[in-house]
Amino acid sequence: MLKRIVATALAVAFALTLGTGLAVAAAKPAPAGKVNINTASAEQLTTLPGVGPKLAARIVEYRQKSGAFKSVAELMNVKDIDCLDSVTYMQ
């Protein structure tokens, strides 16, 4: 369940960077502004629901090694993110 929340939160952040919207229930309040997962610091990523310091660090590390995320599905390559099937996009 927690992995699904984390994956959904990251998908929300990614979708916002692409200019699409999505509606998702979250465990903690949404960040005050948009969080671009391709440029955000680990500290900024922790403002996303379900993303703690360790996961945020893994996201930044993956991004530094592999470059910018090009799709939501690519988030699944980050350790401990393994479920994005519940994400629905509205364009």
N, CA, C and O atoms as a GROMACS GRO file, in nm:
protein
  364
    1MET      N    1   0.082  -0.119   0.000
    1MET     CA    2   0.000   0.000   0.000
    1MET      C    3   0.087   0.125   0.000
    1MET      O    4   0.062   0.218  -0.077
    2LEU      N    5   0.190   0.129   0.086
    2LEU     CA    6   0.278   0.245   0.093
    2LEU      C    7   0.350   0.266  -0.039
    2LEU      O    8   0.365   0.380  -0.084
    3LYS      N    9   0.394   0.157  -0.102
    3LYS     CA   10   0.463   0.169  -0.230
    3LYS      C   11   0.370   0.227  -0.336
    3LYS      O   12   0.414   0.305  -0.421
    4ARG      N   13   0.244   0.190  -0.331
    4ARG     CA   14   0.146   0.243  -0.426
    4ARG      C   15   0.129   0.394  -0.404
    4ARG      O   16   0.120   0.469  -0.501
    5ILE      N   17   0.125   0.438  -0.279
    5ILE     CA   18   0.111   0.580  -0.249
    5ILE      C   19   0.233   0.656  -0.298
    5ILE      O   20   0.221   0.762  -0.359
    6VAL      N   21   0.352   0.602  -0.271
    6VAL     CA   22   0.476   0.668  -0.314
    6VAL      C   23   0.480   0.676  -0.466
    6VAL      O   24   0.509   0.782  -0.522
    7ALA      N   25   0.450   0.567  -0.531
    7ALA     CA   26   0.453   0.566  -0.678
    7ALA      C   27   0.352   0.665  -0.735
    7ALA      O   28   0.381   0.734  -0.833
    8THR      N   29   0.237   0.671  -0.676
    8THR     CA   30   0.135   0.764  -0.722
    8THR      C   31   0.179   0.908  -0.701
    8THR      O   32   0.159   0.992  -0.789
    9ALA      N   33   0.238   0.937  -0.585
    9ALA     CA   34   0.286   1.072  -0.558
    9ALA      C   35   0.393   1.114  -0.658
    9ALA      O   36   0.392   1.227  -0.707
   10LEU      N   37   0.484   1.025  -0.687
   10LEU     CA   38   0.588   1.056  -0.784
   10LEU      C   39   0.530   1.073  -0.924
   10LEU      O   40   0.574   1.158  -1.001
   11ALA      N   41   0.432   0.992  -0.954
   11ALA     CA   42   0.367   1.006  -1.084
   11ALA      C   43   0.296   1.141  -1.095
   11ALA      O   44   0.296   1.203  -1.201
   12VAL      N   45   0.238   1.186  -0.985
   12VAL     CA   46   0.174   1.317  -0.983
   12VAL      C   47   0.278   1.425  -1.011
   12VAL      O   48   0.256   1.514  -1.094
   13ALA      N   49   0.391   1.416  -0.944
   13ALA     CA   50   0.496   1.515  -0.965
   13ALA      C   51   0.544   1.514  -1.109
   13ALA      O   52   0.563   1.619  -1.170
   14PHE      N   53   0.562   1.396  -1.163
   14PHE     CA   54   0.607   1.385  -1.302
   14PHE      C   55   0.502   1.442  -1.396
   14PHE      O   56   0.536   1.515  -1.490
   15ALA      N   57   0.378   1.411  -1.372
   15ALA     CA   58   0.271   1.460  -1.459
   15ALA      C   59   0.263   1.612  -1.454
   15ALA      O   60   0.237   1.676  -1.556
   16LEU      N   61   0.286   1.670  -1.337
   16LEU     CA   62   0.284   1.815  -1.325
   16LEU      C   63   0.397   1.879  -1.405
   16LEU      O   64   0.381   1.988  -1.459
   17THR      N   65   0.510   1.812  -1.412
   17THR     CA   66   0.622   1.867  -1.489
   17THR      C   67   0.593   1.862  -1.638
   17THR      O   68   0.651   1.939  -1.714
   18LEU      N   69   0.507   1.773  -1.680
   18LEU     CA   70   0.470   1.764  -1.821
   18LEU      C   71   0.349   1.849  -1.855
   18LEU      O   72   0.306   1.854  -1.970
   19GLY      N   73   0.294   1.916  -1.755
   19GLY     CA   74   0.180   2.002  -1.780
   19GLY      C   75   0.046   1.930  -1.783
   19GLY      O   76  -0.054   1.987  -1.826
   20THR      N   77   0.043   1.805  -1.740
   20THR     CA   78  -0.084   1.734  -1.733
   20THR      C   79  -0.132   1.738  -1.590
   20THR      O   80  -0.054   1.762  -1.498
   21GLY      N   81  -0.260   1.714  -1.570
   21GLY     CA   82  -0.314   1.712  -1.436
   21GLY      C   83  -0.360   1.574  -1.399
   21GLY      O   84  -0.396   1.494  -1.485
   22LEU      N   85  -0.359   1.545  -1.269
   22LEU     CA   86  -0.420   1.422  -1.224
   22LEU      C   87  -0.468   1.439  -1.082
   22LEU      O   88  -0.417   1.520  -1.005
   23ALA      N   89  -0.568   1.360  -1.048
   23ALA     CA   90  -0.627   1.368  -0.917
   23ALA      C   91  -0.590   1.242  -0.840
   23ALA      O   92  -0.616   1.130  -0.886
   24VAL      N   93  -0.530   1.261  -0.724
   24VAL     CA   94  -0.486   1.147  -0.644
   24VAL      C   95  -0.504   1.182  -0.497
   24VAL      O   96  -0.468   1.292  -0.454
   25ALA      N   97  -0.557   1.090  -0.420
   25ALA     CA   98  -0.564   1.108  -0.276
   25ALA      C   99  -0.425   1.082  -0.219
   25ALA      O  100  -0.357   0.990  -0.262
   26ALA      N  101  -0.384   1.163  -0.123
   26ALA     CA  102  -0.248   1.151  -0.071
   26ALA      C  103  -0.250   1.141   0.081
   26ALA      O  104  -0.344   1.184   0.147
   27ALA      N  105  -0.144   1.084   0.135
   27ALA     CA  106  -0.132   1.066   0.279
   27ALA      C  107  -0.092   1.194   0.350
   27ALA      O  108  -0.120   1.209   0.469
   28LYS      N  109  -0.026   1.287   0.281
   28LYS     CA  110   0.009   1.415   0.341
   28LYS      C  111  -0.027   1.526   0.243
   28LYS      O  112  -0.048   1.499   0.125
   29PRO      N  113  -0.034   1.649   0.291
   29PRO     CA  114  -0.078   1.758   0.204
   29PRO      C  115   0.012   1.773   0.081
   29PRO      O  116   0.131   1.744   0.086
   30ALA      N  117  -0.049   1.817  -0.027
   30ALA     CA  118   0.027   1.840  -0.150
   30ALA      C  119   0.124   1.956  -0.129
   30ALA      O  120   0.098   2.045  -0.048
   31PRO      N  121   0.235   1.955  -0.200
   31PRO     CA  122   0.331   2.064  -0.188
   31PRO      C  123   0.265   2.195  -0.229
   31PRO      O  124   0.169   2.196  -0.306
   32ALA      N  125   0.318   2.305  -0.176
   32ALA     CA  126   0.261   2.437  -0.206
   32ALA      C  127   0.267   2.470  -0.355
   32ALA      O  128   0.177   2.534  -0.408
   33GLY      N  129   0.373   2.426  -0.421
   33GLY     CA  130   0.389   2.450  -0.564
   33GLY      C  131   0.422   2.320  -0.635
   33GLY      O  132   0.426   2.214  -0.573
   34LYS      N  133   0.446   2.330  -0.763
   34LYS     CA  134   0.483   2.212  -0.840
   34LYS      C  135   0.624   2.168  -0.804
   34LYS      O  136   0.710   2.250  -0.774
   35VAL      N  137   0.646   2.038  -0.809
   35VAL     CA  138   0.778   1.981  -0.783
   35VAL      C  139   0.821   1.908  -0.911
   35VAL      O  140   0.758   1.811  -0.952
   36ASN      N  141   0.928   1.956  -0.971
   36ASN     CA  142   0.979   1.894  -1.093
   36ASN      C  143   1.076   1.785  -1.053
   36ASN      O  144   1.183   1.814  -1.000
   37ILE      N  145   1.040   1.660  -1.077
   37ILE     CA  146   1.127   1.551  -1.032
   37ILE      C  147   1.258   1.546  -1.109
   37ILE      O  148   1.350   1.475  -1.068
   38ASN      N  149   1.268   1.619  -1.219
   38ASN     CA  150   1.394   1.621  -1.294
   38ASN      C  151   1.491   1.728  -1.245
   38ASN      O  152   1.607   1.728  -1.285
   39THR      N  153   1.444   1.818  -1.160
   39THR     CA  154   1.533   1.922  -1.110
   39THR      C  155   1.529   1.939  -0.958
   39THR      O  156   1.614   2.007  -0.901
   40ALA      N  157   1.432   1.878  -0.893
   40ALA     CA  158   1.413   1.896  -0.748
   40ALA      C  159   1.526   1.834  -0.668
   40ALA      O  160   1.582   1.731  -0.704
   41SER      N  161   1.557   1.899  -0.558
   41SER     CA  162   1.654   1.844  -0.463
   41SER      C  163   1.585   1.734  -0.382
   41SER      O  164   1.462   1.720  -0.386
   42ALA      N  165   1.664   1.657  -0.311
   42ALA     CA  166   1.606   1.553  -0.225
   42ALA      C  167   1.511   1.616  -0.123
   42ALA      O  168   1.405   1.561  -0.094
   43GLU      N  169   1.547   1.730  -0.071
   43GLU     CA  170   1.462   1.799   0.027
   43GLU      C  171   1.328   1.838  -0.034
   43GLU      O  172   1.224   1.824   0.030
   44GLN      N  173   1.330   1.887  -0.157
   44GLN     CA  174   1.206   1.924  -0.224
   44GLN      C  175   1.120   1.800  -0.253
   44GLN      O  176   0.998   1.805  -0.242
   45LEU      N  177   1.184   1.690  -0.289
   45LEU     CA  178   1.109   1.567  -0.317
   45LEU      C  179   1.038   1.515  -0.193
   45LEU      O  180   0.932   1.452  -0.204
   46THR      N  181   1.093   1.539  -0.074
   46THR     CA  182   1.029   1.490   0.048
   46THR      C  183   0.897   1.561   0.078
   46THR      O  184   0.822   1.518   0.165
   47THR      N  185   0.868   1.669   0.006
   47THR     CA  186   0.738   1.736   0.025
   47THR      C  187   0.626   1.659  -0.043
   47THR      O  188   0.508   1.688  -0.021
   48LEU      N  189   0.662   1.561  -0.127
   48LEU     CA  190   0.561   1.480  -0.196
   48LEU      C  191   0.508   1.372  -0.102
   48LEU      O  192   0.584   1.316  -0.023
   49PRO      N  193   0.380   1.343  -0.110
   49PRO     CA  194   0.322   1.238  -0.024
   49PRO      C  195   0.392   1.105  -0.043
   49PRO      O  196   0.408   1.058  -0.156
   50GLY      N  197   0.433   1.043   0.067
   50GLY     CA  198   0.493   0.911   0.063
   50GLY      C  199   0.641   0.909   0.031
   50GLY      O  200   0.701   0.802   0.026
   51VAL      N  201   0.702   1.025   0.010
   51VAL     CA  202   0.844   1.030  -0.023
   51VAL      C  203   0.921   1.081   0.099
   51VAL      O  204   0.906   1.196   0.140
   52GLY      N  205   1.002   0.991   0.155
   52GLY     CA  206   1.086   1.028   0.268
   52GLY      C  207   1.227   1.058   0.222
   52GLY      O  208   1.256   1.053   0.102
   53PRO      N  209   1.315   1.090   0.315
   53PRO     CA  210   1.452   1.126   0.279
   53PRO      C  211   1.528   1.016   0.202
   53PRO      O  212   1.602   1.047   0.109
   54LYS      N  213   1.509   0.890   0.240
   54LYS     CA  214   1.582   0.782   0.173
   54LYS      C  215   1.537   0.765   0.029
   54LYS      O  216   1.620   0.752  -0.061
   55LEU      N  217   1.406   0.764   0.006
   55LEU     CA  218   1.356   0.749  -0.130
   55LEU      C  219   1.393   0.871  -0.214
   55LEU      O  220   1.431   0.857  -0.330
   56ALA      N  221   1.383   0.988  -0.156
   56ALA     CA  222   1.421   1.110  -0.228
   56ALA      C  223   1.567   1.103  -0.271
   56ALA      O  224   1.600   1.140  -0.384
   57ALA      N  225   1.654   1.055  -0.183
   57ALA     CA  226   1.796   1.042  -0.217
   57ALA      C  227   1.815   0.941  -0.331
   57ALA      O  228   1.898   0.963  -0.419
   58ARG      N  229   1.739   0.832  -0.330
   58ARG     CA  230   1.750   0.732  -0.438
   58ARG      C  231   1.701   0.790  -0.571
   58ARG      O  232   1.758   0.759  -0.676
   59ILE      N  233   1.598   0.872  -0.566
   59ILE     CA  234   1.547   0.934  -0.689
   59ILE      C  235   1.653   1.027  -0.747
   59ILE      O  236   1.681   1.023  -0.867
   60VAL      N  237   1.713   1.110  -0.662
   60VAL     CA  238   1.817   1.202  -0.709
   60VAL      C  239   1.938   1.125  -0.761
   60VAL      O  240   1.994   1.160  -0.865
   61GLU      N  241   1.977   1.020  -0.690
   61GLU     CA  242   2.091   0.939  -0.734
   61GLU      C  243   2.063   0.876  -0.870
   61GLU      O  244   2.149   0.879  -0.958
   62TYR      N  245   1.945   0.819  -0.888
   62TYR     CA  246   1.909   0.758  -1.016
   62TYR      C  247   1.914   0.863  -1.127
   62TYR      O  248   1.967   0.838  -1.236
   63ARG      N  249   1.858   0.979  -1.098
   63ARG     CA  250   1.853   1.087  -1.198
   63ARG      C  251   1.994   1.133  -1.237
   63ARG      O  252   2.019   1.162  -1.354
   64GLN      N  253   2.084   1.140  -1.140
   64GLN     CA  254   2.221   1.182  -1.168
   64GLN      C  255   2.294   1.079  -1.255
   64GLN      O  256   2.374   1.116  -1.341
   65LYS      N  257   2.266   0.951  -1.232
   65LYS     CA  258   2.332   0.845  -1.308
   65LYS      C  259   2.270   0.826  -1.446
   65LYS      O  260   2.342   0.799  -1.543
   66SER      N  261   2.138   0.839  -1.457
   66SER     CA  262   2.067   0.802  -1.580
   66SER      C  263   2.012   0.920  -1.659
   66SER      O  264   1.964   0.902  -1.771
   67GLY      N  265   2.019   1.038  -1.603
   67GLY     CA  266   1.961   1.154  -1.671
   67GLY      C  267   1.816   1.175  -1.633
   67GLY      O  268   1.761   1.103  -1.549
   68ALA      N  269   1.756   1.274  -1.695
   68ALA     CA  270   1.619   1.313  -1.661
   68ALA      C  271   1.520   1.199  -1.692
   68ALA      O  272   1.538   1.120  -1.784
   69PHE      N  273   1.414   1.194  -1.611
   69PHE     CA  274   1.306   1.099  -1.634
   69PHE      C  275   1.232   1.142  -1.760
   69PHE      O  276   1.197   1.259  -1.776
   70LYS      N  277   1.208   1.048  -1.849
   70LYS     CA  278   1.138   1.079  -1.974
   70LYS      C  279   0.994   1.030  -1.973
   70LYS      O  280   0.914   1.068  -2.059
   71SER      N  281   0.961   0.946  -1.876
   71SER     CA  282   0.824   0.895  -1.864
   71SER      C  283   0.798   0.855  -1.719
   71SER      O  284   0.891   0.834  -1.641
   72VAL      N  285   0.671   0.846  -1.686
   72VAL     CA  286   0.633   0.801  -1.552
   72VAL      C  287   0.681   0.658  -1.529
   72VAL      O  288   0.726   0.625  -1.419
   73ALA      N  289   0.672   0.575  -1.631
   73ALA     CA  290   0.714   0.435  -1.619
   73ALA      C  291   0.861   0.423  -1.579
   73ALA      O  292   0.899   0.326  -1.514
   74GLU      N  293   0.942   0.519  -1.618
   74GLU     CA  294   1.084   0.515  -1.586
   74GLU      C  295   1.109   0.525  -1.435
   74GLU      O  296   1.213   0.483  -1.386
   75LEU      N  297   1.013   0.581  -1.362
   75LEU     CA  298   1.025   0.588  -1.215
   75LEU      C  299   1.035   0.450  -1.153
   75LEU      O  300   1.090   0.434  -1.043
   76MET      N  301   0.982   0.350  -1.222
   76MET     CA  302   0.986   0.214  -1.168
   76MET      C  303   1.128   0.161  -1.159
   76MET      O  304   1.153   0.061  -1.090
   77ASN      N  305   1.222   0.225  -1.226
   77ASN     CA  306   1.362   0.184  -1.220
   77ASN      C  307   1.430   0.226  -1.090
   77ASN      O  308   1.539   0.177  -1.058
   78VAL      N  309   1.368   0.315  -1.015
   78VAL     CA  310   1.422   0.359  -0.887
   78VAL      C  311   1.392   0.251  -0.783
   78VAL      O  312   1.279   0.204  -0.774
   79LYS      N  313   1.492   0.213  -0.705
   79LYS     CA  314   1.475   0.108  -0.605
   79LYS      C  315   1.358   0.141  -0.512
   79LYS      O  316   1.343   0.255  -0.467
   80ASP      N  317   1.277   0.041  -0.484
   80ASP     CA  318   1.162   0.047  -0.395
   80ASP      C  319   1.040   0.118  -0.452
   80ASP      O  320   0.944   0.144  -0.380
   81ILE      N  321   1.043   0.149  -0.580
   81ILE     CA  322   0.922   0.198  -0.648
   81ILE      C  323   0.887   0.088  -0.746
   81ILE      O  324   0.959   0.065  -0.844
   82ASP      N  325   0.775   0.022  -0.721
   82ASP     CA  326   0.744  -0.090  -0.809
   82ASP      C  327   0.597  -0.100  -0.847
   82ASP      O  328   0.551  -0.206  -0.889
   83CYS      N  329   0.523   0.010  -0.833
   83CYS     CA  330   0.381   0.000  -0.867
   83CYS      C  331   0.330   0.135  -0.915
   83CYS      O  332   0.313   0.228  -0.836
   84LEU      N  333   0.306   0.147  -1.045
   84LEU     CA  334   0.249   0.270  -1.100
   84LEU      C  335   0.120   0.243  -1.176
   84LEU      O  336   0.071   0.330  -1.248
   85ASP      N  337   0.066   0.123  -1.161
   85ASP     CA  338  -0.050   0.086  -1.241
   85ASP      C  339  -0.178   0.159  -1.205
   85ASP      O  340  -0.275   0.152  -1.280
   86SER      N  341  -0.181   0.230  -1.092
   86SER     CA  342  -0.305   0.297  -1.053
   86SER      C  343  -0.314   0.440  -1.102
   86SER      O  344  -0.413   0.509  -1.074
   87VAL      N  345  -0.214   0.486  -1.173
   87VAL     CA  346  -0.211   0.625  -1.216
   87VAL      C  347  -0.298   0.643  -1.340
   87VAL      O  348  -0.288   0.567  -1.437
   88THR      N  349  -0.383   0.744  -1.337
   88THR     CA  350  -0.467   0.777  -1.450
   88THR      C  351  -0.437   0.920  -1.491
   88THR      O  352  -0.437   1.010  -1.407
   89TYR      N  353  -0.413   0.941  -1.617
   89TYR     CA  354  -0.381   1.074  -1.667
   89TYR      C  355  -0.503   1.139  -1.728
   89TYR      O  356  -0.585   1.073  -1.792
   90MET      N  357  -0.514   1.267  -1.707
   90MET     CA  358  -0.617   1.347  -1.773
   90MET      C  359  -0.545   1.451  -1.856
   90MET      O  360  -0.468   1.530  -1.803
   91GLN      N  361  -0.569   1.451  -1.985
   91GLN     CA  362  -0.503   1.549  -2.072
   91GLN      C  363  -0.603   1.642  -2.133
   91GLN      O  364  -0.566   1.731  -2.209
   0.00000   0.00000   0.00000
